[in-house]
Amino acid sequence: MKLANQASQNNERDASGEIDGQLILAPQLSKTDSQWQNGAGIISDGKDTNSQNQPTRKITSTAKELIIYFSRSGSTELLASKIEQQTNADILEIVIKDPYASNYQETLSRVNSERTNQDYPELNMQVPDLSQYQTIYLGYQVWAMTLSHPMVSFINTYGNQFINKRLAPFMTQGGYGQGDSVQRLRQLIRNQGDQGNTFASALVVDGNKVDRANSQVSNWVTQVNENS
Ligand SMILES: Cc1cc2nc3c(=O)[nH]c(=O)nc-3n(C[C@H](O)[C@H](O)[C@H](O)COP(=O)(O)O)c2cc1C
C-alpha cells in the first residue's frame, strides 16, 4: 500500500481525477445538495466511460489487489481512482455492449425494464485470470435502492473466479444509502459458489461528495487491509 498523500489527510475537495492516465469527468461534483436532487437528472456522456477515454484496464503480473468497477456518470470512477491512488491496485472497468443513455429519464426507463425482466446488460470485456489477487474491491452505484445492473452481469458471469478473496464493496449513491445492494451482491456471489471469500464492510459515498471523501477512503482502505 502507498502512504496516503497530503490531500488524503483532510477533507479538502479533490475533484481532479485520473484513472489509467485518463481524465475523469463527474458532473455531480459541481452540484450543491439542492441542485443535485439526490442524483435525479444526472447526465452522463452516453458512453459509460468518458467519451474520449478508453475503458480503464491496468493489469500487472504482480499486484495482489484489483479494483473492478462500473460508472455511468463518473462518480464511482472517481472513487475507484482514489482507492487506486492509495493501494496501487490493478483496475478493471466493467464495460457493457450497449451503454446507458446520456439522458437520465431514458436510463431510468431502461433500468426499470431490465429489473422487471431480470434482463441484465451484456458485457463487452476481457477478464484476466483473477487467481493472483488476494483483495478485490467491487465498485458500483446504487440504482433503485439496490446493486446496479452491470455489476449483476459481472458477478453472474465471473463471480465463480472469486475464490479465497477478501471482497470489499464500495459505492456511490444519491443520498438514500446502500439499500440492499450488499446483500444482493453477497447473494449473487453465493449463487456462484462463494468459496472461502471474506467480506469487508462497504464504503458508501454520496455521488456529489466523492471529491471530499479522501480521508473516508483512506480510513476504509486501512480497515479493509487490517481485517483481511
Ligand atoms: C437509474 C438510476 C437510479 C438511481 N437510483 C438511486 C437510488 O435508488 N438511490 C440513490 O441513493 N441513488 C440513486 N441513483 C443515483 C446514483 O446512485 C448516483 O448518482 C451515483 O453517484 C451515480 O454513480 P456514477 O456517476 O458512478 O454512475 C440512481 C441513478 C440512476 C441513473
Ligand as a Chemical Component Dictionary entry (heavy atoms), coordinates in Angstrom:
data_LIG
# 
_chem_comp.id                   LIG 
_chem_comp.type                 NON-POLYMER 
_chem_comp.pdbx_formal_charge   0 
_chem_comp.three_letter_code    LIG 
# 
loop_
_chem_comp_atom.comp_id 
_chem_comp_atom.atom_id 
_chem_comp_atom.alt_atom_id 
_chem_comp_atom.type_symbol 
_chem_comp_atom.charge 
_chem_comp_atom.model_Cartn_x 
_chem_comp_atom.model_Cartn_y 
_chem_comp_atom.model_Cartn_z 
_chem_comp_atom.pdbx_ordinal 
LIG C1  C1  C 0 -31.360 4.851 -12.969 1  
LIG C2  C2  C 0 -30.840 5.429 -11.681 2  
LIG C3  C3  C 0 -31.400 5.032 -10.473 3  
LIG C4  C4  C 0 -30.900 5.540 -9.275  4  
LIG N1  N1  N 0 -31.448 5.099 -8.093  5  
LIG C5  C5  C 0 -30.938 5.565 -6.914  6  
LIG C6  C6  C 0 -31.462 5.101 -5.673  7  
LIG O1  O1  O 0 -32.358 4.259 -5.603  8  
LIG N2  N2  N 0 -30.936 5.597 -4.527  9  
LIG C7  C7  C 0 -29.926 6.517 -4.534  10 
LIG O2  O2  O 0 -29.473 6.931 -3.472  11 
LIG N3  N3  N 0 -29.399 6.968 -5.719  12 
LIG C8  C8  C 0 -29.877 6.508 -6.889  13 
LIG N4  N4  N 0 -29.346 6.960 -8.076  14 
LIG C9  C9  C 0 -28.242 7.934 -8.038  15 
LIG C10 C10 C 0 -26.878 7.274 -8.293  16 
LIG O3  O3  O 0 -26.664 6.179 -7.432  17 
LIG C11 C11 C 0 -25.773 8.311 -8.078  18 
LIG O4  O4  O 0 -25.991 9.406 -8.912  19 
LIG C12 C12 C 0 -24.391 7.689 -8.308  20 
LIG O5  O5  O 0 -23.403 8.515 -7.708  21 
LIG C13 C13 C 0 -24.045 7.527 -9.780  22 
LIG O6  O6  O 0 -22.775 6.965 -9.920  23 
LIG P1  P1  P 0 -21.930 7.051 -11.277 24 
LIG O7  O7  O 0 -21.682 8.528 -11.551 25 
LIG O8  O8  O 0 -20.683 6.315 -10.980 26 
LIG O9  O9  O 0 -22.732 6.417 -12.344 27 
LIG C14 C14 C 0 -29.839 6.485 -9.279  28 
LIG C15 C15 C 0 -29.293 6.892 -10.517 29 
LIG C16 C16 C 0 -29.778 6.371 -11.704 30 
LIG C17 C17 C 0 -29.151 6.803 -13.008 31 
# 
loop_
_chem_comp_bond.comp_id 
_chem_comp_bond.atom_id_1 
_chem_comp_bond.atom_id_2 
_chem_comp_bond.value_order 
_chem_comp_bond.pdbx_ordinal 
LIG C1  C2  SING 1  
LIG C2  C3  SING 2  
LIG C2  C16 DOUB 3  
LIG C3  C4  DOUB 4  
LIG C4  N1  SING 5  
LIG C4  C14 SING 6  
LIG N1  C5  DOUB 7  
LIG C5  C6  SING 8  
LIG C5  C8  SING 9  
LIG C6  O1  DOUB 10 
LIG C6  N2  SING 11 
LIG N2  C7  SING 12 
LIG C7  O2  DOUB 13 
LIG C7  N3  SING 14 
LIG N3  C8  DOUB 15 
LIG C8  N4  SING 16 
LIG N4  C9  SING 17 
LIG N4  C14 SING 18 
LIG C9  C10 SING 19 
LIG C10 O3  SING 20 
LIG C10 C11 SING 21 
LIG C11 O4  SING 22 
LIG C11 C12 SING 23 
LIG C12 O5  SING 24 
LIG C12 C13 SING 25 
LIG C13 O6  SING 26 
LIG O6  P1  SING 27 
LIG P1  O7  DOUB 28 
LIG P1  O8  SING 29 
LIG P1  O9  SING 30 
LIG C14 C15 DOUB 31 
LIG C15 C16 SING 32 
LIG C16 C17 SING 33 
# 
